[in-house]
Amino acid sequence: MPISHVAGMAFERVSRLASIPALMLVAVTWLVSAVQAGAQSLIRDPDIEYGLRELAFPVLRAAGLNTNRVRVLVVNDSTFNAFVIDYNTIYLNYGLILSVDTPEMLQAVIAHEAAHIANGHLARRSENLRAAQRNAQLGTALALIAAAAGGGEAAAGLAAGTSAAALRSFLAHTRAEEASADRSAASYLRWADISPKGMVELHRKFAGQELLSPINQDPYMRSHPTTRERLRAAEAFLEEFEDKAKPNPRADYWFARVKGKLSAFLRSPSWTLRRAAEEDHRDIRLMREASAHHQNRDLTRARNAIDQALSIRPDDPFYYDLKGQILLENRRVKEAIAAYGTAVEMAPNDPLILAGYGRALLVDGQVKTALQALEKARARDYRNARLMRDLGSAYAQVGNNGMASAVTAERYALQGRLADAGIHARRAIGQLPEGSPGWQRAQDVLIASERAKKKRKSR
């Protein structure tokens, strides 16, 4: 995409692996890519996230997880992958969402990742990784001694052998957990009245991965049991419990809408306009067309399409959000504020809608009102870097430079730029009243920045 934020969809870089040890196994660079180490780009869109929440709700409930706490976010990555790194978030690559064919397949993925959370795999995996690291570091130390003694080839072999052993040890734990997660996921699907055929079809999507060389395999494949093993297990579950799930039109609708919105912004407008007619739901087709026309800078057609979608679903806050964004990016600021205002009335607690509304107010010069909306959004979603940038600007415009620095420090921390975050955190601490909420937030960022600095020096 040529711009960073278009028609309601934001691409934000956030740091999400601060809790995982920074020193990773040299021999397992694939692991870094598999868990999206370091700063990663998220696709933030209220429509998409609501749709994923609808699809995830019955799965999370069946897993015994808090449906209000666990969120599903989209990673700006085209590979077929999904993962969890904390207890509150399931990450799905957009490539996976666009690749699966049914809501049941996507719900099977969500169920698998929910099982990692419910089964406590995250804590064990972190310890297994540390153990593997210790083994690899021992091998590296021995290799350095051998190299110093002149045994170049022996040193390389020693390091490679020890790293490979560490890798096999780590994968043994990981694959056992993956098999366990598959079994739990199948149970969740049955309890949620979701067809287990989705899990069977999902594993068939992996067919042929084992035939690829390791360098070409999907990262998701290499840490999981083979497709054949997983497929046999899913087929056995389907045979044992049969498919008693009833059709779910609501799941079908939101699955189509999530895929439709994603594809409308990630594919070319010409592709969207060619394929939109294949969409069964007329409002989704019109939404996709509005998005494509907007990217083509055709305000008249974009506005006409989204207005038609709203005539079908007049109480849909997400279509009003899209209309507001289209208008704002075409400098129809007053009209954008009106559209966003309607969206906020319908969904007063949606942080992404609130963030868009605050942005429009900020552009219009209504800084104090914008500040209220943006702070309300931040209280509900601190991971929105675009929101934090707008919030920092609003604080600066009202002359509260201490809070502007505190918010900027938080934004840099979210993006993994901890050195820059520390600079702004110190600035905020020097300007804000000691003990105030902003001062405390800046202190938290400064502590994280100092810890990261010490880790870098100790390497």
Order of alpha helices (4+ residues) and beta strands (2+ residues): beta-beta-alpha-beta-alpha-beta-beta-beta-alpha-alpha-alpha-alpha-alpha-alpha-alpha-alpha-alpha-alpha-alpha-alpha-alpha-alpha-alpha-alpha-alpha-alpha-alpha
